């Protein structure tokens, strides 16, 4: 609900425009999210910190995490100082990339909390504190750059774009870390892709046409907004128009032209 709620609340509380196409974009975002949830794969069951540690140590996830860290450093130290104030994607890309680590940390800490109440010595496990430090650092970075983006750009644009980028990174991270793609059928894959494309279409409608004055009241006029046909005038009309003294300057002679 982050996309429609942020767009609707910003239109009422911050005075930002939300036209008919924007509302349709919010509806499409909800529909696409529902389709994705219906076809979402089930997580591979991980119940202990030892199993989580083995997942995090796999070469595929380590390579993926290294790529995300390199991309994050590139965005923070090179692109953000140069293009962050003018390009909405820079700050939101930082939040989305860091979101991969925050989501993975939350899943790991959820396992640690379950183990703690089950009497397991999770506080002595080094992974618990690594996950806590990673979660604090990632959430702090996300809040920082998300607030910077909200200070510069329109709220109704920030949250939809952030939602699409964040969802893409999180889905990719879950697929690589928990091998969710193994249990997915062809129907689920097609449904997930179609749902995500529906979300992107909704965000596009919300973003691309935000400055258009389109509502149910003026929709017929917008659809029927045609240029008037040129009026063909004869020589008599031209002669009368030239003879209008209110149009011709007082200090210039009047010239009459007759066409035959």
SEBA-30760 format. One record per residue (C-alpha): x, y, z; residue in one letter. Coordinates in steps of 0.02 Angstrom, whole numbers, padded with zeros to 5 digits, always signed. Layout:
XYZA
...
END
This chain:
+00000+00000+00000X
+00151+00117+00000X
+00123+00178-00179X
-00062+00231-00168X
-00051+00288+00012X
+00098+00402-00017X
+00022+00473-00176X
-00151+00504-00099X
-00086+00574+00065X
+00038+00689-00023X
-00103+00757-00130X
-00209+00799+00023X
-00076+00847+00150X
+00060+00923+00040X
-00048+00994-00099X
+00034+00889-00235X
-00069+00853-00389X
-00145+00680-00415X
-00247+00674-00574X
-00354+00535-00647X
-00206+00448-00728X
-00112+00453-00563X
-00258+00369-00475X
-00263+00239-00612X
-00076+00211-00587X
-00104+00181-00401X
-00240+00055-00442X
-00127-00036-00564X
+00010-00043-00433X
-00109-00128-00312X
-00167-00251-00446X
+00011-00293-00495X
+00061-00318-00314X
-00086-00435-00287X
-00038-00538-00439X
+00142-00549-00378X
+00086-00607-00205X
-00027-00741-00281X
+00116-00812-00386X
+00256-00780-00262X
+00369-00930-00226X
+00386-01003-00053X
+00545-00971+00044X
+00664-01114+00069X
+00646-01160+00252X
+00792-01099+00357X
+00770-01128+00543X
+00941-01105+00624X
+01082-00979+00617X
+01199-01115+00556X
+01089-01142+00403X
+01081-00954+00376X
+01271-00944+00388X
+01291-01080+00256X
+01171-00985+00142X
+01268-00823+00162X
+01433-00911+00125X
+01379-00981-00042X
+01486-00916-00187X
+01336-00854-00286X
+01272-00744-00146X
+01447-00682-00101X
+01475-00627-00282X
+01304-00544-00285X
+01336-00453-00121X
+01506-00393-00184X
+01424-00322-00341X
+01293-00233-00235X
+01425-00159-00121X
+01529-00097-00268X
+01373-00020-00347X
+01326+00060-00181X
+01497+00139-00159X
+01492+00202-00339X
+01323+00282-00310X
+01367+00360-00142X
+01541+00428-00177X
+01534+00468-00363X
+01358+00486-00433X
+01268+00559-00282X
+01378+00716-00263X
+01364+00752-00450X
+01189+00700-00502X
+01092+00671-00341X
+01013+00845-00341X
+00948+00830-00519X
+00914+00645-00549X
+00782+00559-00443X
+00853+00386-00477X
+01021+00413-00390X
+00963+00428-00209X
+00826+00298-00234X
+00948+00175-00311X
+01057+00191-00155X
+00907+00154-00043X
+00857+00006-00150X
+01029-00073-00158X
+01053-00054+00030X
+00879-00128+00052X
+00945-00297-00006X
+01056-00306+00149X
+00920-00243+00267X
+00794-00374+00208X
+00922-00514+00222X
+00970-00453+00396X
+00788-00448+00452X
+00761-00628+00395X
+00917-00684+00487X
+00869-00590+00645X
+00696-00667+00637X
+00778-00838+00646X
+00887-00778+00791X
+00736-00714+00889X
+00646-00879+00867X
+00801-00970+00926X
+00818-00855+01076X
+00643-00894+01139X
+00676-01079+01105X
+00824-01073+01223X
+00962-01079+01093X
+01126-00983+01128X
+01099-00859+00986X
+01183-00714+01079X
+01348-00808+01074X
+01335-00835+00886X
+01438-00705+00788X
+01312-00700+00647X
+01182-00621+00763X
+01289-00467+00795X
+01344-00457+00613X
+01162-00452+00562X
+01121-00319+00694X
+01264-00206+00635X
+01217-00232+00453X
+01034-00193+00488X
+01072-00033+00583X
+01194+00029+00452X
+01079-00012+00305X
+00923+00065+00383X
+01018+00223+00432X
+01083+00242+00254X
+00911+00211+00180X
+00828+00341+00292X
+00963+00469+00254X
+00951+00459+00065X
+00763+00435+00062X
+00742+00597+00160X
+00862+00685+00041X
+00757+00626-00104X
+00595+00682-00021X
+00669+00854+00012X
+00706+00880-00174X
+00577+00783-00274X
+00389+00758-00274X
+00327+00635-00143X
+00204+00554-00262X
+00352+00513-00376X
+00480+00460-00246X
+00383+00318-00167X
+00322+00231-00327X
+00495+00233-00406X
+00574+00179-00243X
+00446+00039-00230X
+00489-00029-00403X
+00678-00022-00375X
+00668-00091-00199X
+00552-00234-00250X
+00667-00281-00395X
+00820-00290-00283X
+00730-00385-00144X
+00657-00515-00264X
+00828-00542-00343X
+00910-00558-00173X
+00782-00685-00111X
+00799-00787-00270X
+00989-00795-00253X
+00996-00819-00065X
+00852-00940-00035X
+00843-01022-00208X
+00659-00977-00227X
+00664-00999-00416X
+00688-01188-00395X
+00509-01216-00336X
+00426-01096-00459X
+00321-01164-00601X
+00307-01083-00773X
+00137-01011-00726X
+00208-00932-00569X
+00355-00858-00665X
+00239-00783-00796X
+00120-00719-00661X
+00262-00639-00563X
+00333-00553-00717X
+00161-00492-00774X
+00123-00426-00600X
+00287-00333-00593X
+00260-00259-00767X
+00087-00202-00711X
+00167-00112-00565X
+00292-00028-00682X
+00148+00027-00796X
+00057+00101-00647X
+00212+00195-00591X
+00236+00259-00768X
+00059+00328-00773X
+00086+00409-00604X
+00249+00488-00657X
+00235+00532-00842X
+00066+00622-00838X
+00074+00704-00667X
+00065+00881-00740X
-00088+00850-00848X
-00255+00916-00788X
-00357+00757-00816X
-00511+00716-00714X
-00680+00634-00739X
-00759+00805-00759X
-00650+00867-00902X
-00612+00699-00982X
-00733+00723-01128X
-00655+00893-01168X
-00480+00820-01160X
-00527+00679-01278X
-00615+00798-01398X
-00484+00934-01394X
-00464+00964-01581X
-00394+01114-01672X
-00530+01219-01755X
-00536+01207-01943X
-00464+01360-02035X
-00596+01484-02095X
-00588+01528-02280X
-00624+01711-02307X
-00661+01799-02472X
-00590+01964-02533X
-00732+02065-02459X
-00693+02004-02284X
-00510+02042-02306X
-00550+02219-02367X
-00665+02252-02219X
-00535+02185-02098X
-00400+02298-02169X
-00518+02446-02159X
-00539+02425-01969X
-00463+02583-01897X
-00449+02509-01721X
-00320+02385-01781X
-00216+02498-01892X
-00103+02622-01800X
-00157+02804-01802X
+00010+02867-01866X
+00018+02751-02018X
-00078+02772-02181X
-00212+02646-02220X
-00179+02540-02372X
-00318+02451-02464X
-00275+02306-02576X
-00399+02241-02704X
-00375+02067-02774X
-00452+02026-02942X
END
